[in-house]
Amino acid sequence: MFRRFNCSGLVNRTSNKPVPLKNISVNVEVKGFVADVVSTLVYKNEEENPLEAVFVFPMHDDCAVYKFEATVDGKTVVAEIQEKQQARDTYDDAISSGQEAFLLEQDESSSDVFTCTVGNLPPKQEATVGLAFVMELPLEADGAVRFVLPGVLNPRYTPQGFDQGQVTQQVPRVPMSEVPYKLEMDASIQYPHEITKVESNSTITPLQYLNSDKTSAKVSLDQGHQFNKDVELLIYYSDVHKPSICLESGLETAEAGTLMGDAALMLNFYPSIPESTSQSNMWEFIFVVDRSGSMACPMNNKSRATTRISSAKETLLFLLKSLPLGCYFNIYGFGSYFKSFFPESCRYTQDSMEKALKEVESMDAGFGGTEILQPLKDIYKKACIPGYPRQLFVFTDGEVDNTIQVISLVKRNAGTHRCFSFGIGEGASTALVKGIANAASGTAGFITGKERMQPKVLQSLKCALQSSVKDITVKWQLPFGVNASLLSKAPLVMFKNQRSIIYAQLEGKLDKKAEGHASVEYTFEDEKFKETLQFRLEPDKNSRLTVHHLAAKSMIKELEEEHHENSDVVKKKVTAVSLQAGIISSHTAFVAVNKELNQPIKGPLIRRDIPLREFALKGCSFVQVETKCAVNNSFPLYGASLSACDSFSMPEDESYCHDAPSCYEGFALKGCSFGWVQTNSAANSSSQLNTFALKSCSLGRVKTKSANSSSQLNDVLKKKDSLGTRKVKEERETMRKRTTNSEQGSPVVKLISLQNADGSWKLDKEFAVLMALSEKELSSKIPKQEIDNSVWATVLAIVWLDAFGAEQKDECELLVEKALTWVKGHAGSYLKECCRVASDLLKTPFKPEIFGL
């Protein structure tokens, strides 16, 4: 690992120099379903030469950054937004002239990665950088409005042949406990109705109400919070599902008829969808599961947390048990390559389900990198099954550099399927996960911290199985001379418990005393519905222009997602919207120059990269590769699995491979805090490193200065392989036992694993063990001789799940419904008696309503 030094202050461990970023403070204003956030970053140069401090950090792709400024010696310099290359030139010219400059950029390959550069920070000087952004807040299934401040940026995998985007791979990493800057965060919340509670994955102060009707409140993070994980707030409102309209004035200085000169409207639409009267089995389901090395990381940083791949496997179990008989399905695993369970989607039967479950049991995170584009291409080239609409479920920790290409591919095939996507673990790319769901009219979910994956996924499956709202249109009734034009498209489809936000521009002179009406019309199960909202034409004079900025962000996202092929035209349109609205995009950047220095800054400019926490979570990281090579200067290695090992150091002047558990071809790490490979070869280091056969050997830190590093490194690895064999075997066995124990599952999971494809259970020894009785005892308790063993077992299972599986009720809902349908068709008039006897036997209350009796 990196060498450890005894040094006071905050230190960048890649350089043994103090970290110039000292503190981050965040002020959040939540108004309903929108958050306006101001972040302040404090830098101080504690070195003897001027610095260039580079901070790469994550943001949600929905964020519209509308302000960037710097304060030095009490003077504030407000940045202006420019075309990206122009902004870079402005920054470079200022630095070369000895001026202090500040640059904020959005990554070109992924809209959820930003870089803040502070250039020519003089010795011993402090600078404060502020950025402001607004974002829509998603609505969770339980009605919570979710705000997340990302603190984890995982290195993005760069697929073979894709030459863009290396920024996340060059960021220095430190263990979670050594992230050298603190976070302060205050949040104020406003809503027209009562704010009932606020929950967080971090320690926060008690909710403090600011008025008697509890419509205004505030919370704060506890002091000294270390910014080494995402910070999440779950805000609960009363009447959260009530539609609303927000009307905002335009800029008085902007030209009328333009985006920023006219009033902008935000419509929060939540359709009142009745319960579906039917559920079809005429579907094709394809589940696409990330099996890259990073999926071997734990779901959170708690002791004995389940791994991402284990959680995905359990989720697949629930999915396979919940599918309706007669549908078609297939499962893909992907990494550096991909593999499907079946050559083509096959009909869901008992036989195909059992084959799929056997494949699921053997799944691991050994597929290398994260090549998601190729499996999607393979899926789309296969014809859809006539009469069976395709539903695609994608599970990934979302760490790729070709995000735009992936979204574009999904968008081009949106007419043939719907896509439901799930980001697993902290650091999953919001741009990728949300982008592919939006591109194909599905929904996106994120599973972080202690959250279970299964409830969110099964909720999406429930949506996919039911009818959806279609043919959504928005119509306006406005006074004469006032016209409304949509700035964002109405969604193609919506599901129960889903909310949508639509933006519009109101042109013409608004009479504050007049009223307007917005009507949303839609179709549900061939029946037409209409919901109308009345609003005053008295726009809010918001100096932050929240609605305008969000509308502009929505326009930019639609342009980038729909017209990726015609990049020059898109770039021109995106740049125009970005410059007019003053929000950052992939083609623009904020730049500020401090021109009030008394004299130019002199001395060699030294770059300092701000470190982030290690890739993934506790005990899990990646291999960072540094090369002195003209062909490939820095690239990651993914895919191999290592058991947990401590950090280690190495001598400066020798090739070295530390004793630790095994890894194999594919190169990612499970459980090793950091690996480091450095070569000084003029040859292509990528090809050299790919020649490694890392079997029964660990990769620690390897450093060579040879022109032919490959053979020397292989010799070193082979030599060290023989030295650590005993330790390797011991740690392998420990990890095997730990994984086996964690994947055996709870009694609920064990019971679910015994369910048949038609929804029934078989009365056998395994089933009897879970009921804490012998098979003979269970058979002797059947109420009537005429009752089939499977009917009796299925009734017992349903009663047992109701009594003892309450915590997993949501994820069991669909498979229980399938069981109820089956047992009602087979139990006849004996169902109520079976329910009563089963309740007595399991010592639970008699609840005939479970069976609709």
MARLUM-764055 format. One line per field, with one value per residue (C-alpha): x, y, z; residue in three letters. Coordinates in steps of 0.02 Angstrom, whole numbers. Example, Ala and Ser with C-alpha at 12.3 -4.5 7.8 and 13.67 -1.06 7.14 Angstrom:
px	[615|684]
py	[-225|-53]
pz	[390|357]
residu	[ala|ser]
END
This chain:
px	[0|53|195|146|234|233|179|67|-85|-185|-78|-104|-29|19|138|165|104|-34|-204|-258|-445|-486|-673|-839|-996|-1166|-1328|-1482|-1651|-1785|-1948|-2067|-1985|-1840|-1675|-1570|-1394|-1246|-1079|-928|-753|-611|-434|-270|-95|22|170|310|259|99|-22|-146|-274|-384|-540|-642|-810|-980|-1146|-1315|-1343|-1506|-1409|-1408|-1254|-1295|-1163|-976|-872|-713|-667|-486|-430|-610|-638|-764|-736|-894|-861|-937|-995|-906|-891|-780|-624|-638|-650|-496|-401|-453|-393|-227|-193|-224|-110|31|14|35|-147|-256|-391|-534|-615|-769|-805|-930|-853|-888|-923|-1031|-1143|-1124|-936|-864|-690|-649|-475|-398|-244|-100|-152|-8|91|3|-152|-331|-467|-652|-741|-930|-1046|-1235|-1350|-1532|-1603|-1767|-1793|-1855|-2004|-1977|-2105|-2146|-2183|-2016|-1935|-1751|-1604|-1430|-1265|-1144|-980|-920|-846|-796|-671|-765|-718|-659|-717|-596|-584|-661|-532|-628|-635|-493|-528|-598|-454|-322|-397|-287|-373|-362|-450|-621|-553|-421|-527|-444|-588|-744|-922|-1044|-1223|-1380|-1548|-1705|-1868|-2029|-2190|-2372|-2426|-2353|-2175|-2197|-2017|-1840|-1726|-1543|-1405|-1293|-1310|-1419|-1491|-1674|-1800|-1835|-1999|-1996|-2184|-2338|-2414|-2252|-2235|-2058|-1916|-1728|-1599|-1408|-1271|-1180|-1018|-858|-941|-811|-863|-824|-996|-1154|-1262|-1447|-1603|-1774|-1908|-2087|-2233|-2418|-2517|-2359|-2456|-2550|-2514|-2447|-2390|-2250|-2242|-2083|-2043|-1909|-1761|-1811|-1648|-1677|-1767|-1952|-1991|-1831|-1812|-1744|-1852|-2023|-2106|-2070|-2191|-2157|-2301|-2287|-2402|-2456|-2595|-2730|-2710|-2839|-2788|-2764|-2906|-2798|-2622|-2554|-2425|-2390|-2218|-2036|-1920|-1733|-1627|-1453|-1338|-1168|-1038|-885|-754|-828|-988|-888|-884|-999|-1163|-1108|-964|-1042|-964|-1015|-1118|-1177|-1088|-1169|-1166|-1245|-1384|-1411|-1421|-1552|-1649|-1646|-1717|-1866|-1888|-1886|-2014|-2126|-2138|-2305|-2318|-2314|-2205|-2033|-1870|-1681|-1537|-1374|-1216|-1089|-915|-771|-875|-1055|-1148|-1334|-1418|-1511|-1471|-1644|-1776|-1870|-2044|-2057|-2093|-2041|-1898|-1831|-1847|-1745|-1610|-1600|-1590|-1446|-1355|-1392|-1313|-1147|-1142|-992|-909|-771|-813|-682|-729|-898|-936|-1123|-1137|-1104|-1239|-1366|-1320|-1341|-1514|-1573|-1517|-1632|-1811|-1947|-2072|-2237|-2370|-2245|-2184|-2004|-1958|-1774|-1707|-1527|-1426|-1258|-1145|-1138|-954|-923|-848|-955|-1118|-1179|-1154|-1252|-1397|-1401|-1411|-1556|-1644|-1630|-1716|-1845|-1986|-1960|-1949|-1955|-1802|-1798|-1626|-1548|-1390|-1307|-1200|-1132|-1049|-1162|-1175|-1339|-1309|-1305|-1440|-1567|-1518|-1559|-1722|-1780|-1726|-1843|-1990|-1947|-1900|-1733|-1691|-1536|-1489|-1365|-1318|-1422|-1561|-1614|-1617|-1765|-1911|-1866|-1839|-1999|-2095|-2032|-2080|-2254|-2262|-2201|-2336|-2477|-2556|-2475|-2536|-2515|-2555|-2510|-2544|-2548|-2674|-2688|-2827|-2748|-2806|-2800|-2622|-2539|-2470|-2386|-2251|-2178|-1993|-1989|-2087|-2228|-2179|-2229|-2290|-2310|-2338|-2433|-2348|-2241|-2226|-2176|-2118|-2158|-2087|-2167|-2132|-2273|-2259|-2352|-2400|-2466|-2610|-2583|-2771|-2804|-2806|-2750|-2787|-2672|-2756|-2666|-2756|-2706|-2768|-2770|-2834|-2925|-3015|-2979|-2944|-2921|-2850|-2854|-2753|-2801|-2666|-2646|-2546|-2443|-2266|-2146|-2000|-1863|-1691|-1613|-1723|-1744|-1880|-1789|-1628|-1714|-1809|-1647|-1564|-1710|-1693|-1506|-1530|-1662|-1550|-1401|-1500|-1602|-1475|-1309|-1268|-1269|-1142|-1100|-1281|-1314|-1160|-1217|-1394|-1336|-1207|-1338|-1459|-1318|-1250|-1423|-1479|-1310|-1301|-1154|-1156|-1034|-991|-973|-878|-869|-708|-655|-494|-433|-363|-338|-173|-39|91|98|118|292|371|345|160|135|-19|-107|-251|-379|-396|-562|-604|-551|-650|-806|-817|-733|-609|-636|-537|-460|-291|-218|-89|42|147|284|223|186|39|-66|-26|-152|-282|-368|-370|-535|-610|-502|-558|-452|-496|-469|-291|-211|-120|65|219|363|545|579|712|650|512|392|236|161|93|-97|-242|-269|-322|-348|-358|-474|-391|-514|-500|-619|-564|-388|-372|-258|-141|-15|78|209|312|436|420|405|303|116|95|-82|-31|110|-3|-134|-5|-8|-70|-112|-163|-142|-46|-88|-49|16|126|241|369|493|607|639|600|530|426|311|430|507|337|282|442|408|229|275|408|291|155|250|291|115|24|-24|-89|-181|-272|-319|-391|-479|-566|-615|-691|-778|-861|-909|-986|-1076|-1150|-1206|-1288|-1385|-1509|-1646|-1787|-1896|-1770|-1756|-1944|-1956|-1821|-1934|-2083|-2131|-2151|-2342|-2342|-2366|-2255|-2216|-2234|-2063|-1924|-1846|-2014|-2052|-1886|-1934|-2102|-2005|-2097|-2064|-2137|-2242|-2312|-2360|-2446|-2544|-2615|-2699|-2881|-2961|-2899|-2959|-2840|-2684|-2516|-2464|-2623|-2588|-2406|-2451|-2578|-2448|-2319|-2439|-2489|-2307|-2251|-2391|-2343|-2154|-2106|-2181|-2014|-2002|-2186|-2158|-2033|-2143|-2303|-2302|-2251|-2382|-2513|-2460|-2475|-2648|-2708|-2646|-2716|-2887|-2897|-2851|-2916|-3100|-3216|-3079|-2978|-3050|-3028|-2848|-2814|-2885|-2787|-2627|-2644|-2667|-2520|-2404|-2476|-2526|-2693|-2827|-2836|-2950|-2940|-2766|-2854|-2992|-3116]
py	[0|181|209|275|429|519|692|821|893|822|723|660|487|474|620|636|816|907|897|1071|1035|1059|1066|1053|1138|1113|1209|1121|1204|1074|1142|999|891|1006|1038|1195|1161|1274|1188|1278|1203|1276|1257|1305|1290|1236|1210|1325|1332|1380|1234|1172|1074|954|882|752|720|640|727|660|676|771|916|1083|1180|1364|1457|1444|1573|1592|1703|1751|1879|1934|1966|1860|1816|1754|1630|1647|1503|1476|1345|1211|1233|1421|1404|1292|1418|1558|1455|1409|1589|1649|1519|1554|1740|1708|1739|1637|1541|1421|1296|1184|1051|910|750|726|540|540|680|630|665|840|913|1071|1143|1280|1348|1454|1447|1544|1472|1490|1563|1506|1507|1467|1394|1391|1303|1300|1176|1122|948|854|733|557|482|313|173|210|393|464|604|559|680|607|702|582|554|400|403|232|219|193|44|92|-38|-103|13|160|298|429|459|416|549|433|311|443|497|451|342|326|210|265|314|427|537|702|827|849|885|1007|1003|1098|1064|1170|1092|1174|1094|1154|1014|935|869|709|648|647|495|478|350|470|544|699|819|797|872|1051|1127|1313|1345|1277|1187|1090|1144|1210|1120|1096|963|957|830|802|899|818|709|623|632|452|393|457|563|524|612|529|661|611|727|710|715|676|613|775|854|1032|1174|1299|1455|1560|1730|1748|1867|2047|2078|1933|1952|1910|1752|1665|1526|1641|1791|1707|1627|1442|1315|1150|1025|884|750|598|500|419|245|117|-59|-161|-281|-404|-472|-547|-685|-630|-556|-588|-548|-530|-503|-431|-449|-366|-500|-387|-393|-244|-345|-447|-295|-287|-191|-77|-52|-147|-304|-462|-364|-470|-444|-361|-521|-620|-492|-501|-691|-687|-558|-674|-812|-702|-647|-824|-879|-730|-747|-804|-974|-962|-807|-811|-769|-770|-713|-632|-609|-482|-418|-412|-541|-599|-762|-803|-948|-998|-966|-887|-836|-993|-1024|-1017|-1193|-1298|-1371|-1205|-1125|-1264|-1251|-1063|-1079|-1202|-1074|-936|-1039|-1044|-858|-760|-592|-661|-589|-450|-274|-193|-214|-181|-127|-300|-400|-264|-275|-464|-445|-314|-413|-556|-537|-508|-648|-601|-559|-557|-378|-374|-311|-285|-282|-220|-239|-151|-53|64|102|126|264|240|291|397|254|134|255|291|105|80|233|168|7|88|40|-145|-151|-65|-55|-61|-25|-40|40|-69|4|178|259|181|298|394|445|264|190|330|357|183|176|345|296|145|207|108|154|168|119|132|15|86|67|-62|-64|-232|-249|-367|-249|-119|-247|-342|-178|-146|-322|-288|-131|-229|-361|-235|-116|55|229|271|406|545|721|893|1024|1205|1329|1502|1682|1760|1808|1680|1521|1369|1266|1109|1115|930|788|703|524|386|272|283|155|152|255|345|534|636|817|915|1087|1220|1398|1527|1659|1824|1949|1869|1948|1911|1907|1781|1592|1450|1265|1120|956|790|660|477|302|157|-15|63|188|374|484|670|767|958|1078|1261|1391|1579|1668|1754|1688|1674|1794|1672|1751|1577|1534|1356|1305|1384|1294|1127|1151|1191|1036|930|1003|965|785|753|826|721|559|573|640|564|512|690|753|919|974|915|1005|1167|1153|1097|1236|1366|1309|1296|1471|1549|1467|1482|1298|1183|1045|923|1056|1206|1250|1383|1483|1621|1724|1828|1980|2086|2013|2145|2043|1882|1720|1649|1480|1306|1257|1090|983|906|784|780|599|509|356|188|107|22|-10|-79|-212|-190|-92|-95|-106|58|51|183|171|273|230|325|215|200|306|244|108|-3|-190|-271|-440|-546|-591|-572|-612|-478|-424|-279|-136|-160|-65|-112|-67|67|-24|-200|-293|-358|-461|-468|-627|-623|-727|-781|-687|-741|-674|-526|-414|-337|-354|-416|-366|-300|-119|-69|-139|-40|-82|34|8|116|31|112|-37|-48|-84|-141|-289|-332|-332|-433|-572|-603|-774|-732|-898|-941|-778|-605|-443|-316|-176|-215|-92|-119|-12|-137|-121|-296|-292|-434|-580|-510|-482|-656|-727|-628|-687|-869|-858|-779|-902|-1046|-951|-910|-1070|-1120|-949|-938|-1103|-1053|-887|-964|-1087|-948|-846|-999|-1037|-855|-844|-1010|-959|-789|-865|-1000|-864|-838|-962|-855|-873|-1060|-1080|-977|-1084|-1237|-1159|-1233|-1130|-1145|-1069|-1229|-1316|-1501|-1589|-1669|-1681|-1511|-1425|-1514|-1456|-1274|-1305|-1376|-1543|-1710|-1755|-1889|-1768|-1643|-1777|-1836|-1661|-1647|-1603|-1718|-1874|-1802|-1653|-1668|-1655|-1508|-1412|-1439|-1388|-1232|-1176|-1204|-1102|-956|-952|-968|-823|-713|-750|-757|-667|-496|-406|-473|-455|-336|-448|-601|-518|-583|-761|-769|-707|-846|-973|-908|-923|-1102|-1158|-1080|-1181|-1345|-1339|-1324|-1315|-1372|-1210|-1129|-1287|-1305|-1125|-1154|-1314|-1237|-1088|-1202|-1309|-1158|-1074|-917|-821|-889|-764|-828|-657|-706|-822|-699|-794]
pz	[0|19|142|312|381|546|493|574|486|342|223|45|65|-118|-97|92|79|174|90|37|60|245|265|172|234|151|170|103|74|38|-29|-62|-195|-236|-146|-167|-104|-69|-38|29|15|117|47|128|57|196|80|23|-161|-251|-275|-400|-298|-397|-317|-413|-330|-365|-387|-438|-624|-591|-513|-602|-546|-568|-467|-433|-340|-240|-93|-62|68|93|-93|-188|-370|-458|-598|-770|-875|-1041|-1176|-1098|-1204|-1188|-999|-996|-1101|-984|-836|-919|-972|-795|-718|-841|-801|-616|-573|-457|-551|-516|-634|-615|-747|-774|-841|-1026|-1013|-857|-793|-610|-595|-570|-554|-456|-487|-381|-470|-405|-224|-143|3|173|91|118|-15|-1|-151|-160|-280|-284|-367|-371|-393|-398|-254|-289|-200|-116|-112|71|31|89|-10|-25|-24|-45|-37|-122|-32|-125|-301|-360|-503|-666|-772|-947|-1074|-1203|-1352|-1260|-1247|-1146|-961|-845|-714|-578|-596|-558|-393|-243|-113|75|199|261|432|354|240|287|277|382|329|408|345|392|310|316|255|198|139|126|241|398|400|500|523|453|455|406|385|482|656|648|776|827|706|758|702|661|668|755|605|577|395|423|510|515|554|556|549|712|723|665|533|425|243|198|145|62|177|158|223|212|233|268|229|257|92|-4|-154|-184|-355|-355|-468|-439|-549|-551|-627|-758|-753|-778|-872|-992|-1157|-1158|-1255|-1198|-1072|-936|-981|-965|-816|-790|-717|-627|-620|-492|-559|-461|-551|-447|-517|-458|-414|-571|-604|-699|-701|-861|-880|-1059|-1028|-1066|-919|-940|-785|-816|-664|-639|-598|-604|-466|-374|-342|-217|-103|49|38|180|300|444|513|419|293|147|-18|-167|-268|-125|-111|-299|-291|-154|-254|-405|-295|-248|-429|-496|-367|-406|-595|-666|-749|-937|-953|-1035|-946|-956|-845|-903|-801|-863|-826|-949|-1043|-1026|-1010|-1018|-929|-1088|-1273|-1292|-1168|-1115|-1047|-857|-794|-645|-746|-812|-641|-560|-693|-668|-478|-495|-603|-477|-338|-432|-473|-411|-444|-553|-723|-719|-776|-809|-994|-993|-1175|-1251|-1158|-1199|-1383|-1376|-1298|-1422|-1575|-1524|-1583|-1456|-1431|-1516|-1387|-1243|-1211|-1151|-976|-937|-759|-739|-577|-566|-451|-599|-625|-811|-917|-1074|-989|-1135|-1258|-1147|-1124|-1310|-1350|-1229|-1301|-1480|-1425|-1311|-1427|-1394|-1204|-1034|-924|-734|-661|-489|-422|-291|-153|-122|-272|-405|-553|-547|-728|-786|-674|-698|-878|-942|-843|-910|-1086|-1087|-983|-826|-649|-560|-382|-273|-132|-6|176|268|139|70|-118|-125|-77|-209|-345|-307|-305|-481|-534|-466|-575|-725|-702|-689|-812|-825|-860|-1045|-1172|-1050|-1114|-1034|-1087|-1031|-1003|-993|-1015|-1188|-1237|-1124|-1201|-1123|-1208|-1131|-1088|-1043|-1118|-1027|-979|-1098|-957|-769|-632|-469|-332|-461|-475|-626|-643|-801|-845|-953|-1010|-1000|-1135|-1127|-993|-834|-737|-553|-525|-662|-648|-757|-767|-809|-855|-862|-965|-971|-1007|-885|-939|-1088|-976|-994|-843|-819|-673|-669|-562|-539|-506|-490|-624|-488|-508|-363|-377|-330|-347|-364|-515|-454|-577|-726|-685|-664|-826|-918|-843|-902|-1078|-1082|-1024|-1156|-1292|-1240|-1223|-1382|-1507|-1456|-1635|-1703|-1577|-1661|-1671|-1494|-1428|-1506|-1434|-1262|-1253|-1301|-1164|-1037|-1071|-1072|-910|-825|-777|-810|-941|-1018|-1148|-1032|-873|-739|-728|-610|-609|-464|-553|-398|-341|-309|-400|-501|-405|-431|-402|-474|-477|-388|-418|-267|-296|-156|-96|-83|20|-47|-185|-120|66|219|169|-16|-143|-315|-394|-451|-588|-621|-776|-857|-1028|-1187|-1228|-1072|-921|-796|-795|-666|-649|-607|-575|-460|-286|-130|48|178|208|297|215|191|136|26|1|-128|-227|-254|-342|-214|-196|-23|54|53|-9|-187|-340|-517|-693|-707|-581|-456|-271|-141|31|-1|47|-96|-226|-325|-484|-554|-710|-805|-973|-1142|-1200|-1179|-994|-1018|-1124|-1004|-852|-942|-965|-777|-724|-545|-473|-289|-268|-206|-290|-169|-230|-375|-439|-579|-686|-822|-1006|-998|-839|-886|-865|-705|-627|-671|-593|-434|-425|-451|-316|-190|-235|-159|0|56|11|187|233|69|101|278|225|76|191|312|171|99|266|290|116|134|301|236|82|175|217|344|376|261|119|151|143|-16|-96|-78|-170|-338|-496|-488|-312|-213|-85|-70|97|122|250|209|225|389|465|435|519|668|652|572|403|486|615|481|377|529|556|385|426|299|211|45|57|-49|40|-69|-25|159|142|43|174|310|212|185|370|423|310|376|556|549|388|424|401|224|182|36|-52|-26|-86|-265|-226|-88|-211|-330|-187|-141|-321|-328|-160|-192|-351|-265|-85|-127|23|143|136|293|395|334|384|560|590|520|636|786|736|713|869|776|774|658|513|375|291|231|109|69|177]
residu	[met|phe|arg|arg|phe|asn|cys|ser|gly|leu|val|asn|arg|thr|ser|asn|lys|pro|val|pro|leu|lys|asn|ile|ser|val|asn|val|glu|val|lys|gly|phe|val|ala|asp|val|val|ser|thr|leu|val|tyr|lys|asn|glu|glu|glu|asn|pro|leu|glu|ala|val|phe|val|phe|pro|met|his|asp|asp|cys|ala|val|tyr|lys|phe|glu|ala|thr|val|asp|gly|lys|thr|val|val|ala|glu|ile|gln|glu|lys|gln|gln|ala|arg|asp|thr|tyr|asp|asp|ala|ile|ser|ser|gly|gln|glu|ala|phe|leu|leu|glu|gln|asp|glu|ser|ser|ser|asp|val|phe|thr|cys|thr|val|gly|asn|leu|pro|pro|lys|gln|glu|ala|thr|val|gly|leu|ala|phe|val|met|glu|leu|pro|leu|glu|ala|asp|gly|ala|val|arg|phe|val|leu|pro|gly|val|leu|asn|pro|arg|tyr|thr|pro|gln|gly|phe|asp|gln|gly|gln|val|thr|gln|gln|val|pro|arg|val|pro|met|ser|glu|val|pro|tyr|lys|leu|glu|met|asp|ala|ser|ile|gln|tyr|pro|his|glu|ile|thr|lys|val|glu|ser|asn|ser|thr|ile|thr|pro|leu|gln|tyr|leu|asn|ser|asp|lys|thr|ser|ala|lys|val|ser|leu|asp|gln|gly|his|gln|phe|asn|lys|asp|val|glu|leu|leu|ile|tyr|tyr|ser|asp|val|his|lys|pro|ser|ile|cys|leu|glu|ser|gly|leu|glu|thr|ala|glu|ala|gly|thr|leu|met|gly|asp|ala|ala|leu|met|leu|asn|phe|tyr|pro|ser|ile|pro|glu|ser|thr|ser|gln|ser|asn|met|trp|glu|phe|ile|phe|val|val|asp|arg|ser|gly|ser|met|ala|cys|pro|met|asn|asn|lys|ser|arg|ala|thr|thr|arg|ile|ser|ser|ala|lys|glu|thr|leu|leu|phe|leu|leu|lys|ser|leu|pro|leu|gly|cys|tyr|phe|asn|ile|tyr|gly|phe|gly|ser|tyr|phe|lys|ser|phe|phe|pro|glu|ser|cys|arg|tyr|thr|gln|asp|ser|met|glu|lys|ala|leu|lys|glu|val|glu|ser|met|asp|ala|gly|phe|gly|gly|thr|glu|ile|leu|gln|pro|leu|lys|asp|ile|tyr|lys|lys|ala|cys|ile|pro|gly|tyr|pro|arg|gln|leu|phe|val|phe|thr|asp|gly|glu|val|asp|asn|thr|ile|gln|val|ile|ser|leu|val|lys|arg|asn|ala|gly|thr|his|arg|cys|phe|ser|phe|gly|ile|gly|glu|gly|ala|ser|thr|ala|leu|val|lys|gly|ile|ala|asn|ala|ala|ser|gly|thr|ala|gly|phe|ile|thr|gly|lys|glu|arg|met|gln|pro|lys|val|leu|gln|ser|leu|lys|cys|ala|leu|gln|ser|ser|val|lys|asp|ile|thr|val|lys|trp|gln|leu|pro|phe|gly|val|asn|ala|ser|leu|leu|ser|lys|ala|pro|leu|val|met|phe|lys|asn|gln|arg|ser|ile|ile|tyr|ala|gln|leu|glu|gly|lys|leu|asp|lys|lys|ala|glu|gly|his|ala|ser|val|glu|tyr|thr|phe|glu|asp|glu|lys|phe|lys|glu|thr|leu|gln|phe|arg|leu|glu|pro|asp|lys|asn|ser|arg|leu|thr|val|his|his|leu|ala|ala|lys|ser|met|ile|lys|glu|leu|glu|glu|glu|his|his|glu|asn|ser|asp|val|val|lys|lys|lys|val|thr|ala|val|ser|leu|gln|ala|gly|ile|ile|ser|ser|his|thr|ala|phe|val|ala|val|asn|lys|glu|leu|asn|gln|pro|ile|lys|gly|pro|leu|ile|arg|arg|asp|ile|pro|leu|arg|glu|phe|ala|leu|lys|gly|cys|ser|phe|val|gln|val|glu|thr|lys|cys|ala|val|asn|asn|ser|phe|pro|leu|tyr|gly|ala|ser|leu|ser|ala|cys|asp|ser|phe|ser|met|pro|glu|asp|glu|ser|tyr|cys|his|asp|ala|pro|ser|cys|tyr|glu|gly|phe|ala|leu|lys|gly|cys|ser|phe|gly|trp|val|gln|thr|asn|ser|ala|ala|asn|ser|ser|ser|gln|leu|asn|thr|phe|ala|leu|lys|ser|cys|ser|leu|gly|arg|val|lys|thr|lys|ser|ala|asn|ser|ser|ser|gln|leu|asn|asp|val|leu|lys|lys|lys|asp|ser|leu|gly|thr|arg|lys|val|lys|glu|glu|arg|glu|thr|met|arg|lys|arg|thr|thr|asn|ser|glu|gln|gly|ser|pro|val|val|lys|leu|ile|ser|leu|gln|asn|ala|asp|gly|ser|trp|lys|leu|asp|lys|glu|phe|ala|val|leu|met|ala|leu|ser|glu|lys|glu|leu|ser|ser|lys|ile|pro|lys|gln|glu|ile|asp|asn|ser|val|trp|ala|thr|val|leu|ala|ile|val|trp|leu|asp|ala|phe|gly|ala|glu|gln|lys|asp|glu|cys|glu|leu|leu|val|glu|lys|ala|leu|thr|trp|val|lys|gly|his|ala|gly|ser|tyr|leu|lys|glu|cys|cys|arg|val|ala|ser|asp|leu|leu|lys|thr|pro|phe|lys|pro|glu|ile|phe|gly|leu]
END
